[in-house]
């Protein structure tokens, strides 16, 4: 919990440093923001690990297949990375690139969810076939 | 969170910008551009390893 306050302090400090650097050259400012984003995501991953373990435990208790959880986890990861990458692109003045990353993430997530959608379709066909 | 790396990148940025100003004012614009590029490459090399580490961590965590 105390690492949250440390990270918040570090982020605020790097915002000030980024503003100072952007007066001289925007390149270094973008690199600094990118680095700090990577660090914050790494700290966030440490907190997410027990949560993901807990979700896996819930899946075992409910006796569902592990194949159901994997696409959801992958979609979450892609969503987080795409959102951060998109915001960094937008902040550095490349909104088109940011939007294209978001569109790519949507396409990849839909591709990942295809097996789930197929199994849902099969379930619906079985249910409607029984009527 | 490795704060040292943030300060390192900020320091490189400030030094490169000062060198850029000095070289530009003394009429050596090509060298100023090359200095800025070199500084950017150094900083990007620091960053690339961190990004690779982050992606490896995300892949492990989210079971890719």
N, CA and C atoms of all chains as a GROMACS GRO file, in nm:
protein
  585
    1UNK      N    1   0.083  -0.121   0.000
    1UNK     CA    2   0.000   0.000   0.000
    1UNK      C    3   0.086   0.126   0.000
    2UNK      N    4   0.199   0.121   0.075
    2UNK     CA    5   0.285   0.239   0.081
    2UNK      C    6   0.351   0.266  -0.053
    3UNK      N    7   0.365   0.160  -0.136
    3UNK     CA    8   0.428   0.180  -0.266
    3UNK      C    9   0.339   0.266  -0.356
    4UNK      N   10   0.206   0.267  -0.328
    4UNK     CA   11   0.118   0.353  -0.408
    4UNK      C   12   0.157   0.500  -0.393
    5UNK      N   13   0.182   0.540  -0.268
    5UNK     CA   14   0.217   0.680  -0.243
    5UNK      C   15   0.355   0.713  -0.302
    6UNK      N   16   0.446   0.614  -0.296
    6UNK     CA   17   0.578   0.635  -0.358
    6UNK      C   18   0.564   0.654  -0.508
    7UNK      N   19   0.482   0.567  -0.569
    7UNK     CA   20   0.462   0.576  -0.714
    7UNK      C   21   0.394   0.707  -0.752
    8UNK      N   22   0.293   0.746  -0.672
    8UNK     CA   23   0.223   0.872  -0.700
    8UNK      C   24   0.322   0.990  -0.693
    9UNK      N   25   0.409   0.987  -0.592
    9UNK     CA   26   0.511   1.092  -0.579
    9UNK      C   27   0.605   1.092  -0.697
   10UNK      N   28   0.650   0.973  -0.737
   10UNK     CA   29   0.740   0.961  -0.852
   10UNK      C   30   0.677   1.011  -0.980
   11UNK      N   31   0.547   0.980  -0.997
   11UNK     CA   32   0.477   1.023  -1.119
   11UNK      C   33   0.465   1.176  -1.122
   12UNK      N   34   0.430   1.235  -1.008
   12UNK     CA   35   0.418   1.382  -1.004
   12UNK      C   36   0.552   1.449  -1.032
   13UNK      N   37   0.658   1.389  -0.974
   13UNK     CA   38   0.793   1.441  -0.998
   13UNK      C   39   0.830   1.433  -1.145
   14UNK      N   40   0.796   1.321  -1.206
   14UNK     CA   41   0.833   1.304  -1.347
   14UNK      C   42   0.748   1.393  -1.438
   15UNK      N   43   0.626   1.429  -1.393
   15UNK     CA   44   0.546   1.525  -1.472
   15UNK      C   45   0.618   1.660  -1.477
   16UNK      N   46   0.671   1.700  -1.361
   16UNK     CA   47   0.743   1.829  -1.355
   16UNK      C   48   0.870   1.822  -1.441
   17UNK      N   49   0.943   1.709  -1.428
   17UNK     CA   50   1.064   1.692  -1.510
   17UNK      C   51   1.029   1.691  -1.659
   18UNK      N   52   0.918   1.624  -1.693
   18UNK     CA   53   0.874   1.618  -1.832
   18UNK      C   54   0.840   1.755  -1.887
   19UNK      N   55   0.774   1.836  -1.804
   19UNK     CA   56   0.740   1.972  -1.847
   19UNK      C   57   0.865   2.055  -1.870
   20UNK      N   58   0.964   2.036  -1.779
   20UNK     CA   59   1.090   2.110  -1.794
   20UNK      C   60   1.162   2.068  -1.922
   21UNK      N   61   1.163   1.935  -1.945
   21UNK     CA   62   1.234   1.885  -2.064
   21UNK      C   63   1.164   1.926  -2.193
   22UNK      N   64   1.030   1.936  -2.188
   22UNK     CA   65   0.957   1.966  -2.311
   22UNK      C   66   0.985   2.107  -2.362
   23UNK      N   67   1.038   2.194  -2.274
   23UNK     CA   68   1.074   2.330  -2.318
   23UNK      C   69   1.195   2.324  -2.412
   24UNK      N   70   1.286   2.227  -2.385
   24UNK     CA   71   1.410   2.218  -2.464
   24UNK      C   72   1.393   2.123  -2.583
   25UNK      N   73   1.322   2.017  -2.563
   25UNK     CA   74   1.302   1.921  -2.671
   25UNK      C   75   1.196   1.822  -2.629
   26UNK      N   76   1.098   1.801  -2.719
   26UNK     CA   77   0.986   1.717  -2.678
   26UNK      C   78   1.022   1.569  -2.675
   27UNK      N   79   1.129   1.531  -2.749
   27UNK     CA   80   1.167   1.390  -2.760
   27UNK      C   81   1.194   1.328  -2.623
   28UNK      N   82   1.277   1.398  -2.546
   28UNK     CA   83   1.317   1.344  -2.416
   28UNK      C   84   1.199   1.339  -2.320
   29UNK      N   85   1.109   1.434  -2.334
   29UNK     CA   86   0.991   1.437  -2.249
   29UNK      C   87   0.904   1.314  -2.274
   30UNK      N   88   0.886   1.281  -2.402
   30UNK     CA   89   0.804   1.163  -2.438
   30UNK      C   90   0.870   1.035  -2.386
   31UNK      N   91   1.003   1.028  -2.401
   31UNK     CA   92   1.076   0.909  -2.352
   31UNK      C   93   1.061   0.896  -2.201
   32UNK      N   94   1.069   1.007  -2.131
   32UNK     CA   95   1.054   1.006  -1.984
   32UNK      C   96   0.915   0.958  -1.944
   33UNK      N   97   0.813   1.010  -2.011
   33UNK     CA   98   0.675   0.970  -1.979
   33UNK      C   99   0.655   0.821  -2.007
   34UNK      N  100   0.714   0.775  -2.118
   34UNK     CA  101   0.705   0.633  -2.155
   34UNK      C  102   0.769   0.545  -2.048
   35UNK      N  103   0.885   0.588  -2.002
   35UNK     CA  104   0.957   0.511  -1.898
   35UNK      C  105   0.876   0.504  -1.769
   36UNK      N  106   0.822   0.618  -1.729
   36UNK     CA  107   0.744   0.621  -1.604
   36UNK      C  108   0.618   0.535  -1.618
   37UNK      N  109   0.556   0.538  -1.735
   37UNK     CA  110   0.438   0.454  -1.757
   37UNK      C  111   0.474   0.307  -1.743
   38UNK      N  112   0.589   0.268  -1.801
   38UNK     CA  113   0.635   0.129  -1.789
   38UNK      C  114   0.655   0.091  -1.644
   39UNK      N  115   0.717   0.181  -1.567
   39UNK     CA  116   0.744   0.152  -1.426
   39UNK      C  117   0.614   0.136  -1.347
   40UNK      N  118   0.518   0.227  -1.373
   40UNK     CA  119   0.391   0.219  -1.300
   40UNK      C  120   0.317   0.090  -1.336
   41UNK      N  121   0.323   0.051  -1.464
   41UNK     CA  122   0.258  -0.074  -1.504
   41UNK      C  123   0.324  -0.193  -1.437
   42UNK      N  124   0.457  -0.187  -1.421
   42UNK     CA  125   0.528  -0.297  -1.354
   42UNK      C  126   0.485  -0.308  -1.208
   43UNK      N  127   0.467  -0.193  -1.142
   43UNK     CA  128   0.419  -0.194  -1.002
   43UNK      C  129   0.277  -0.248  -0.997
   44UNK      N  130   0.195  -0.205  -1.094
   44UNK     CA  131   0.055  -0.252  -1.099
   44UNK      C  132   0.049  -0.403  -1.118
   45UNK      N  133   0.141  -0.458  -1.197
   45UNK     CA  134   0.142  -0.602  -1.221
   45UNK      C  135   0.164  -0.680  -1.092
   46UNK      N  136   0.246  -0.624  -1.004
   46UNK     CA  137   0.272  -0.691  -0.875
   46UNK      C  138   0.144  -0.701  -0.792
   47UNK      N  139   0.058  -0.599  -0.803
   47UNK     CA  140  -0.068  -0.602  -0.728
   47UNK      C  141  -0.173  -0.690  -0.798
   48UNK      N  142  -0.162  -0.701  -0.930
   48UNK     CA  143  -0.260  -0.779  -1.005
   48UNK      C  144  -0.240  -0.930  -0.989
   49UNK      N  145  -0.117  -0.970  -0.957
   49UNK     CA  146  -0.085  -1.114  -0.953
   49UNK      C  147  -0.175  -1.192  -0.856
   50UNK      N  148  -0.189  -1.146  -0.729
   50UNK     CA  149  -0.279  -1.222  -0.640
   50UNK      C  150  -0.424  -1.221  -0.684
   51UNK      N  151  -0.466  -1.112  -0.750
   51UNK     CA  152  -0.604  -1.104  -0.798
   51UNK      C  153  -0.629  -1.210  -0.907
   52UNK      N  154  -0.530  -1.222  -0.996
   52UNK     CA  155  -0.544  -1.322  -1.104
   52UNK      C  156  -0.541  -1.463  -1.046
   53UNK      N  157  -0.457  -1.485  -0.945
   53UNK     CA  158  -0.455  -1.615  -0.877
   53UNK      C  159  -0.591  -1.645  -0.815
   54UNK      N  160  -0.652  -1.543  -0.756
   54UNK     CA  161  -0.784  -1.560  -0.693
   54UNK      C  162  -0.891  -1.594  -0.798
   55UNK      N  163  -0.883  -1.528  -0.913
   55UNK     CA  164  -0.978  -1.558  -1.020
   55UNK      C  165  -0.961  -1.703  -1.067
   56UNK      N  166  -0.834  -1.748  -1.076
   56UNK     CA  167  -0.808  -1.887  -1.112
   56UNK      C  168  -0.866  -1.984  -1.009
   57UNK      N  169  -0.855  -1.946  -0.881
   57UNK     CA  170  -0.910  -2.027  -0.774
   57UNK      C  171  -1.064  -2.037  -0.786
   58UNK      N  172  -1.126  -1.923  -0.816
   58UNK     CA  173  -1.272  -1.922  -0.836
   58UNK      C  174  -1.312  -2.012  -0.952
   59UNK      N  175  -1.228  -2.009  -1.057
   59UNK     CA  176  -1.256  -2.093  -1.174
   59UNK      C  177  -1.248  -2.241  -1.138
   60UNK      N  178  -1.148  -2.277  -1.055
   60UNK     CA  179  -1.134  -2.417  -1.013
   60UNK      C  180  -1.253  -2.459  -0.927
   61UNK      N  181  -1.298  -2.368  -0.839
   61UNK     CA  182  -1.411  -2.400  -0.751
   61UNK      C  183  -1.540  -2.420  -0.832
   62UNK      N  184  -1.554  -2.338  -0.937
   62UNK     CA  185  -1.676  -2.349  -1.017
   62UNK      C  186  -1.666  -2.461  -1.120
   63UNK      N  187  -1.550  -2.531  -1.124
   63UNK     CA  188  -1.526  -2.646  -1.212
   63UNK      C  189  -1.549  -2.612  -1.359
   64UNK      N  190  -1.511  -2.490  -1.396
   64UNK     CA  191  -1.517  -2.451  -1.536
   64UNK      C  192  -1.382  -2.482  -1.602
   65UNK      N  193  -1.382  -2.485  -1.736
   65UNK     CA  194  -1.257  -2.515  -1.806
   65UNK      C  195  -1.163  -2.394  -1.799
   66UNK      N  196  -1.033  -2.423  -1.798
   66UNK     CA  197  -0.933  -2.316  -1.794
   66UNK      C  198  -0.931  -2.236  -1.924
   67UNK      N  199  -0.981  -2.298  -2.031
   67UNK     CA  200  -0.982  -2.230  -2.162
   67UNK      C  201  -1.077  -2.110  -2.162
   68UNK      N  202  -1.167  -2.107  -2.065
   68UNK     CA  203  -1.260  -1.993  -2.057
   68UNK      C  204  -1.193  -1.870  -1.997
   69UNK      N  205  -1.098  -1.893  -1.907
   69UNK     CA  206  -1.034  -1.781  -1.838
   69UNK      C  207  -0.924  -1.717  -1.922
   70UNK      N  208  -0.850  -1.803  -1.995
   70UNK     CA  209  -0.732  -1.753  -2.068
   70UNK      C  210  -0.765  -1.639  -2.166
   71UNK      N  211  -0.869  -1.650  -2.251
   71UNK     CA  212  -0.897  -1.536  -2.340
   71UNK      C  213  -0.933  -1.408  -2.266
   72UNK      N  214  -1.000  -1.422  -2.152
   72UNK     CA  215  -1.039  -1.303  -2.075
   72UNK      C  216  -0.914  -1.233  -2.020
   73UNK      N  217  -0.821  -1.313  -1.967
   73UNK     CA  218  -0.697  -1.254  -1.914
   73UNK      C  219  -0.616  -1.188  -2.025
   74UNK      N  220  -0.607  -1.258  -2.139
   74UNK     CA  221  -0.530  -1.201  -2.251
   74UNK      C  222  -0.594  -1.071  -2.299
   75UNK      N  223  -0.727  -1.070  -2.306
   75UNK     CA  224  -0.797  -0.948  -2.350
   75UNK      C  225  -0.772  -0.833  -2.253
   76UNK      N  226  -0.768  -0.865  -2.123
   76UNK     CA  227  -0.740  -0.761  -2.022
   76UNK      C  228  -0.601  -0.702  -2.044
   77UNK      N  229  -0.503  -0.791  -2.064
   77UNK     CA  230  -0.365  -0.744  -2.084
   77UNK      C  231  -0.355  -0.657  -2.208
   78UNK      N  232  -0.418  -0.702  -2.316
   78UNK     CA  233  -0.411  -0.625  -2.441
   78UNK      C  234  -0.480  -0.490  -2.423
   79UNK      N  235  -0.591  -0.491  -2.353
   79UNK     CA  236  -0.663  -0.365  -2.328
   79UNK      C  237  -0.579  -0.265  -2.250
   80UNK      N  238  -0.512  -0.314  -2.144
   80UNK     CA  239  -0.430  -0.223  -2.060
   80UNK      C  240  -0.315  -0.166  -2.142
   81UNK      N  241  -0.242  -0.255  -2.211
   81UNK     CA  242  -0.125  -0.208  -2.287
   81UNK      C  243  -0.167  -0.114  -2.399
   82UNK      N  244  -0.278  -0.148  -2.467
   82UNK     CA  245  -0.323  -0.064  -2.578
   82UNK      C  246  -0.368   0.074  -2.528
   83UNK      N  247  -0.434   0.077  -2.413
   83UNK     CA  248  -0.482   0.206  -2.361
   83UNK      C  249  -0.364   0.297  -2.326
   84UNK      N  250  -0.263   0.239  -2.258
   84UNK     CA  251  -0.147   0.320  -2.220
   84UNK      C  252  -0.072   0.368  -2.345
   85UNK      N  253  -0.052   0.275  -2.440
   85UNK     CA  254   0.020   0.312  -2.562
   85UNK      C  255  -0.056   0.420  -2.639
   86UNK      N  256  -0.188   0.405  -2.644
   86UNK     CA  257  -0.270   0.502  -2.716
   86UNK      C  258  -0.263   0.641  -2.651
   87UNK      N  259  -0.268   0.643  -2.517
   87UNK     CA  260  -0.262   0.773  -2.448
   87UNK      C  261  -0.126   0.841  -2.466
   88UNK      N  262  -0.019   0.758  -2.467
   88UNK     CA  263   0.114   0.817  -2.487
   88UNK      C  264   0.125   0.875  -2.628
   89UNK      N  265   0.071   0.801  -2.726
   89UNK     CA  266   0.072   0.853  -2.864
   89UNK      C  267  -0.007   0.983  -2.872
   90UNK      N  268  -0.124   0.987  -2.808
   90UNK     CA  269  -0.208   1.108  -2.813
   90UNK      C  270  -0.138   1.225  -2.746
   91UNK      N  271  -0.074   1.199  -2.629
   91UNK     CA  272  -0.003   1.306  -2.558
   91UNK      C  273   0.113   1.363  -2.640
   92UNK      N  274   0.178   1.273  -2.716
   92UNK     CA  275   0.293   1.322  -2.794
   92UNK      C  276   0.250   1.383  -2.926
   93UNK      N  277   0.119   1.395  -2.947
   93UNK     CA  278   0.070   1.465  -3.066
   93UNK      C  279   0.041   1.375  -3.183
   94UNK      N  280   0.040   1.243  -3.161
   94UNK     CA  281   0.010   1.149  -3.269
   94UNK      C  282  -0.121   1.076  -3.239
   95UNK      N  283  -0.230   1.150  -3.247
   95UNK     CA  284  -0.360   1.092  -3.211
   95UNK      C  285  -0.400   0.981  -3.309
   96UNK      N  286  -0.360   0.994  -3.435
   96UNK     CA  287  -0.396   0.892  -3.534
   96UNK      C  288  -0.333   0.757  -3.499
   97UNK      N  289  -0.206   0.762  -3.456
   97UNK     CA  290  -0.138   0.638  -3.417
   97UNK      C  291  -0.206   0.576  -3.295
   98UNK      N  292  -0.243   0.662  -3.199
   98UNK     CA  293  -0.309   0.614  -3.078
   98UNK      C  294  -0.441   0.545  -3.111
   99UNK      N  295  -0.516   0.608  -3.203
   99UNK     CA  296  -0.645   0.549  -3.241
   99UNK      C  297  -0.624   0.417  -3.315
  100UNK      N  298  -0.518   0.411  -3.397
  100UNK     CA  299  -0.495   0.287  -3.472
  100UNK      C  300  -0.454   0.174  -3.377
  101UNK      N  301  -0.380   0.206  -3.270
  101UNK     CA  302  -0.345   0.102  -3.172
  101UNK      C  303  -0.472   0.051  -3.104
  102UNK      N  304  -0.564   0.145  -3.073
  102UNK     CA  305  -0.689   0.103  -3.009
  102UNK      C  306  -0.770   0.013  -3.101
  103UNK      N  307  -0.773   0.048  -3.230
  103UNK     CA  308  -0.848  -0.035  -3.326
  103UNK      C  309  -0.785  -0.173  -3.339
  104UNK      N  310  -0.650  -0.175  -3.340
  104UNK     CA  311  -0.580  -0.304  -3.347
  104UNK      C  312  -0.612  -0.389  -3.225
  105UNK      N  313  -0.614  -0.324  -3.108
  105UNK     CA  314  -0.645  -0.397  -2.984
  105UNK      C  315  -0.785  -0.455  -2.989
  106UNK      N  316  -0.881  -0.378  -3.042
  106UNK     CA  317  -1.018  -0.428  -3.054
  106UNK      C  318  -1.022  -0.551  -3.144
  107UNK      N  319  -0.950  -0.542  -3.257
  107UNK     CA  320  -0.948  -0.655  -3.351
  107UNK      C  321  -0.887  -0.779  -3.286
  108UNK      N  322  -0.776  -0.760  -3.213
  108UNK     CA  323  -0.709  -0.874  -3.150
  108UNK      C  324  -0.797  -0.936  -3.041
  109UNK      N  325  -0.865  -0.849  -2.965
  109UNK     CA  326  -0.953  -0.901  -2.858
  109UNK      C  327  -1.070  -0.979  -2.918
  110UNK      N  328  -1.126  -0.928  -3.028
  110UNK     CA  329  -1.234  -1.002  -3.094
  110UNK      C  330  -1.183  -1.136  -3.145
  111UNK      N  331  -1.061  -1.136  -3.199
  111UNK     CA  332  -1.001  -1.261  -3.249
  111UNK      C  333  -0.980  -1.360  -3.134
  112UNK      N  334  -0.940  -1.307  -3.018
  112UNK     CA  335  -0.919  -1.392  -2.902
  112UNK      C  336  -1.052  -1.450  -2.851
  113UNK      N  337  -1.159  -1.371  -2.866
  113UNK     CA  338  -1.288  -1.414  -2.813
  113UNK      C  339  -1.363  -1.507  -2.907
  114UNK      N  340  -1.307  -1.532  -3.026
  114UNK     CA  341  -1.376  -1.618  -3.124
  114UNK      C  342  -1.412  -1.757  -3.070
  115UNK      N  343  -1.318  -1.827  -3.002
  115UNK     CA  344  -1.356  -1.959  -2.947
  115UNK      C  345  -1.472  -1.951  -2.848
  116UNK      N  346  -1.474  -1.844  -2.766
  116UNK     CA  347  -1.585  -1.828  -2.671
  116UNK      C  348  -1.716  -1.805  -2.746
  117UNK      N  349  -1.710  -1.722  -2.851
  117UNK     CA  350  -1.831  -1.695  -2.929
  117UNK      C  351  -1.881  -1.820  -2.999
  118UNK      N  352  -1.783  -1.902  -3.048
  118UNK     CA  353  -1.821  -2.028  -3.114
  118UNK      C  354  -1.891  -2.122  -3.016
  119UNK      N  355  -1.835  -2.131  -2.894
  119UNK     CA  356  -1.895  -2.222  -2.796
  119UNK      C  357  -2.034  -2.172  -2.754
  120UNK      N  358  -2.048  -2.038  -2.749
  120UNK     CA  359  -2.180  -1.981  -2.718
  120UNK      C  360  -2.281  -2.014  -2.827
  121UNK      N  361  -2.233  -2.005  -2.953
  121UNK     CA  362  -2.320  -2.036  -3.067
  121UNK      C  363  -2.363  -2.182  -3.064
  122UNK      N  364  -2.266  -2.272  -3.034
  122UNK     CA  365  -2.298  -2.415  -3.026
  122UNK      C  366  -2.400  -2.442  -2.916
  123UNK      N  367  -2.383  -2.374  -2.801
  123UNK     CA  368  -2.476  -2.390  -2.690
  123UNK      C  369  -2.616  -2.347  -2.730
  124UNK      N  370  -2.622  -2.231  -2.801
  124UNK     CA  371  -2.753  -2.181  -2.843
  124UNK      C  372  -2.818  -2.276  -2.944
  125UNK      N  373  -2.734  -2.333  -3.034
  125UNK     CA  374  -2.788  -2.427  -3.133
  125UNK      C  375  -2.843  -2.552  -3.064
  126UNK      N  376  -2.770  -2.600  -2.960
  126UNK     CA  377  -2.816  -2.719  -2.885
  126UNK      C  378  -2.949  -2.689  -2.815
  127UNK      N  379  -2.953  -2.569  -2.752
  127UNK     CA  380  -3.075  -2.533  -2.677
  127UNK      C  381  -3.194  -2.517  -2.770
  128UNK      N  382  -3.171  -2.452  -2.886
  128UNK     CA  383  -3.281  -2.431  -2.979
  128UNK      C  384  -3.320  -2.563  -3.048
  129UNK      N  385  -3.220  -2.652  -3.063
  129UNK     CA  386  -3.248  -2.781  -3.124
  129UNK      C  387  -3.337  -2.866  -3.036
  130UNK      N  388  -3.326  -2.849  -2.906
  130UNK     CA  389  -3.407  -2.929  -2.814
  130UNK      C  390  -3.552  -2.883  -2.808
  131UNK      N  391  -3.577  -2.760  -2.853
  131UNK     CA  392  -3.716  -2.708  -2.845
  131UNK      C  393  -3.804  -2.777  -2.950
  132UNK      N  394   0.997   0.094  -0.775
  132UNK     CA  395   1.010   0.195  -0.882
  132UNK      C  396   1.150   0.255  -0.877
  133UNK      N  397   1.219   0.243  -0.990
  133UNK     CA  398   1.358   0.288  -0.998
  133UNK      C  399   1.361   0.437  -1.034
  134UNK      N  400   1.366   0.522  -0.930
  134UNK     CA  401   1.363   0.667  -0.952
  134UNK      C  402   1.491   0.715  -1.022
  135UNK      N  403   1.602   0.643  -0.997
  135UNK     CA  404   1.732   0.685  -1.052
  135UNK      C  405   1.727   0.698  -1.204
  136UNK      N  406   1.656   0.602  -1.265
  136UNK     CA  407   1.649   0.602  -1.412
  136UNK      C  408   1.577   0.727  -1.464
  137UNK      N  409   1.474   0.770  -1.390
  137UNK     CA  410   1.400   0.892  -1.430
  137UNK      C  411   1.494   1.012  -1.428
  138UNK      N  412   1.571   1.022  -1.317
  138UNK     CA  413   1.665   1.135  -1.305
  138UNK      C  414   1.774   1.126  -1.412
  139UNK      N  415   1.816   1.001  -1.441
  139UNK     CA  416   1.921   0.983  -1.542
  139UNK      C  417   1.875   1.035  -1.677
  140UNK      N  418   1.750   0.999  -1.714
  140UNK     CA  419   1.698   1.042  -1.844
  140UNK      C  420   1.679   1.194  -1.846
  141UNK      N  421   1.630   1.249  -1.735
  141UNK     CA  422   1.613   1.395  -1.727
  141UNK      C  423   1.748   1.465  -1.740
  142UNK      N  424   1.851   1.409  -1.675
  142UNK     CA  425   1.985   1.469  -1.682
  142UNK      C  426   2.040   1.464  -1.824
  143UNK      N  427   2.024   1.349  -1.889
  143UNK     CA  428   2.071   1.337  -2.027
  143UNK      C  429   1.999   1.439  -2.116
  144UNK      N  430   1.868   1.454  -2.094
  144UNK     CA  431   1.791   1.549  -2.173
  144UNK      C  432   1.839   1.691  -2.154
  145UNK      N  433   1.864   1.730  -2.029
  145UNK     CA  434   1.910   1.867  -2.002
  145UNK      C  435   2.049   1.892  -2.060
  146UNK      N  436   2.139   1.793  -2.040
  146UNK     CA  437   2.276   1.809  -2.093
  146UNK      C  438   2.274   1.821  -2.246
  147UNK      N  439   2.195   1.733  -2.308
  147UNK     CA  440   2.188   1.737  -2.455
  147UNK      C  441   2.130   1.869  -2.504
  148UNK      N  442   2.029   1.920  -2.432
  148UNK     CA  443   1.970   2.047  -2.476
  148UNK      C  444   2.069   2.163  -2.461
  149UNK      N  445   2.150   2.160  -2.351
  149UNK     CA  446   2.252   2.265  -2.333
  149UNK      C  447   2.357   2.256  -2.444
  150UNK      N  448   2.404   2.132  -2.471
  150UNK     CA  449   2.503   2.113  -2.579
  150UNK      C  450   2.446   2.160  -2.713
  151UNK      N  451   2.318   2.129  -2.733
  151UNK     CA  452   2.252   2.168  -2.857
  151UNK      C  453   2.252   2.320  -2.873
  152UNK      N  454   2.218   2.390  -2.764
  152UNK     CA  455   2.216   2.536  -2.768
  152UNK      C  456   2.355   2.593  -2.797
  153UNK      N  457   2.455   2.538  -2.725
  153UNK     CA  458   2.593   2.589  -2.742
  153UNK      C  459   2.641   2.568  -2.884
  154UNK      N  460   2.620   2.446  -2.935
  154UNK     CA  461   2.668   2.416  -3.070
  154UNK      C  462   2.592   2.495  -3.176
  155UNK      N  463   2.461   2.515  -3.152
  155UNK     CA  464   2.382   2.592  -3.250
  155UNK      C  465   2.428   2.738  -3.255
  156UNK      N  466   2.453   2.794  -3.136
  156UNK     CA  467   2.495   2.936  -3.132
  156UNK      C  468   2.633   2.957  -3.193
  157UNK      N  469   2.717   2.851  -3.186
  157UNK     CA  470   2.852   2.868  -3.244
  157UNK      C  471   2.855   2.828  -3.391
  158UNK      N  472   2.737   2.810  -3.450
  158UNK     CA  473   2.730   2.786  -3.594
  158UNK      C  474   2.754   2.643  -3.636
  159UNK      N  475   2.752   2.548  -3.542
  159UNK     CA  476   2.775   2.408  -3.578
  159UNK      C  477   2.640   2.332  -3.568
  160UNK      N  478   2.555   2.362  -3.659
  160UNK     CA  479   2.420   2.306  -3.653
  160UNK      C  480   2.419   2.155  -3.677
  161UNK      N  481   2.507   2.107  -3.767
  161UNK     CA  482   2.511   1.963  -3.796
  161UNK      C  483   2.550   1.885  -3.671
  162UNK      N  484   2.654   1.938  -3.602
  162UNK     CA  485   2.700   1.869  -3.481
  162UNK      C  486   2.593   1.873  -3.371
  163UNK      N  487   2.520   1.983  -3.366
  163UNK     CA  488   2.412   1.994  -3.268
  163UNK      C  489   2.305   1.888  -3.294
  164UNK      N  490   2.271   1.871  -3.421
  164UNK     CA  491   2.171   1.769  -3.456
  164UNK      C  492   2.221   1.630  -3.421
  165UNK      N  493   2.349   1.605  -3.453
  165UNK     CA  494   2.406   1.473  -3.424
  165UNK      C  495   2.410   1.446  -3.273
  166UNK      N  496   2.441   1.551  -3.196
  166UNK     CA  497   2.444   1.535  -3.049
  166UNK      C  498   2.306   1.500  -2.996
  167UNK      N  499   2.205   1.571  -3.046
  167UNK     CA  500   2.067   1.542  -3.002
  167UNK      C  501   2.028   1.399  -3.038
  168UNK      N  502   2.064   1.358  -3.160
  168UNK     CA  503   2.031   1.223  -3.203
  168UNK      C  504   2.101   1.119  -3.116
  169UNK      N  505   2.229   1.144  -3.086
  169UNK     CA  506   2.306   1.049  -3.004
  169UNK      C  507   2.244   1.037  -2.864
  170UNK      N  508   2.207   1.152  -2.807
  170UNK     CA  509   2.144   1.149  -2.675
  170UNK      C  510   2.013   1.073  -2.676
  171UNK      N  511   1.936   1.094  -2.783
  171UNK     CA  512   1.807   1.025  -2.795
  171UNK      C  513   1.827   0.874  -2.808
  172UNK      N  514   1.929   0.834  -2.883
  172UNK     CA  515   1.956   0.690  -2.900
  172UNK      C  516   1.997   0.627  -2.766
  173UNK      N  517   2.082   0.700  -2.689
  173UNK     CA  518   2.125   0.649  -2.558
  173UNK      C  519   2.004   0.629  -2.467
  174UNK      N  520   1.915   0.730  -2.466
  174UNK     CA  521   1.797   0.723  -2.379
  174UNK      C  522   1.702   0.612  -2.425
  175UNK      N  523   1.688   0.598  -2.558
  175UNK     CA  524   1.600   0.494  -2.611
  175UNK      C  525   1.654   0.355  -2.578
  176UNK      N  526   1.788   0.340  -2.576
  176UNK     CA  527   1.846   0.211  -2.539
  176UNK      C  528   1.816   0.177  -2.393
  177UNK      N  529   1.815   0.281  -2.307
  177UNK     CA  530   1.777   0.258  -2.166
  177UNK      C  531   1.632   0.212  -2.159
  178UNK      N  532   1.549   0.277  -2.242
  178UNK     CA  533   1.405   0.253  -2.236
  178UNK      C  534   1.366   0.118  -2.295
  179UNK      N  535   1.436   0.078  -2.403
  179UNK     CA  536   1.398  -0.044  -2.474
  179UNK      C  537   1.401  -0.166  -2.382
  180UNK      N  538   1.503  -0.173  -2.297
  180UNK     CA  539   1.515  -0.286  -2.205
  180UNK      C  540   1.397  -0.289  -2.108
  181UNK      N  541   1.359  -0.169  -2.060
  181UNK     CA  542   1.246  -0.160  -1.966
  181UNK      C  543   1.115  -0.205  -2.032
  182UNK      N  544   1.096  -0.163  -2.157
  182UNK     CA  545   0.973  -0.201  -2.228
  182UNK      C  546   0.971  -0.352  -2.250
  183UNK      N  547   1.087  -0.408  -2.287
  183UNK     CA  548   1.093  -0.554  -2.306
  183UNK      C  549   1.063  -0.627  -2.176
  184UNK      N  550   1.118  -0.576  -2.064
  184UNK     CA  551   1.091  -0.637  -1.932
  184UNK      C  552   0.942  -0.631  -1.899
  185UNK      N  553   0.881  -0.514  -1.928
  185UNK     CA  554   0.739  -0.497  -1.897
  185UNK      C  555   0.653  -0.594  -1.978
  186UNK      N  556   0.683  -0.607  -2.107
  186UNK     CA  557   0.603  -0.696  -2.191
  186UNK      C  558   0.622  -0.842  -2.147
  187UNK      N  559   0.744  -0.877  -2.108
  187UNK     CA  560   0.768  -1.014  -2.058
  187UNK      C  561   0.686  -1.039  -1.931
  188UNK      N  562   0.683  -0.936  -1.843
  188UNK     CA  563   0.606  -0.948  -1.718
  188UNK      C  564   0.457  -0.963  -1.746
  189UNK      N  565   0.406  -0.881  -1.840
  189UNK     CA  566   0.264  -0.888  -1.874
  189UNK      C  567   0.230  -1.024  -1.935
  190UNK      N  568   0.320  -1.075  -2.021
  190UNK     CA  569   0.296  -1.205  -2.084
  190UNK      C  570   0.292  -1.316  -1.979
  191UNK      N  571   0.382  -1.310  -1.881
  191UNK     CA  572   0.385  -1.412  -1.776
  191UNK      C  573   0.260  -1.402  -1.689
  192UNK      N  574   0.225  -1.278  -1.653
  192UNK     CA  575   0.115  -1.257  -1.559
  192UNK      C  576  -0.019  -1.297  -1.619
  193UNK      N  577  -0.040  -1.263  -1.745
  193UNK     CA  578  -0.170  -1.288  -1.806
  193UNK      C  579  -0.172  -1.417  -1.889
  194UNK      N  580  -0.078  -1.504  -1.862
  194UNK     CA  581  -0.074  -1.640  -1.918
  194UNK      C  582  -0.077  -1.643  -2.070
  195UNK      N  583   0.008  -1.566  -2.137
  195UNK     CA  584   0.017  -1.570  -2.283
  195UNK      C  585   0.094  -1.692  -2.329
   0.00000   0.00000   0.00000
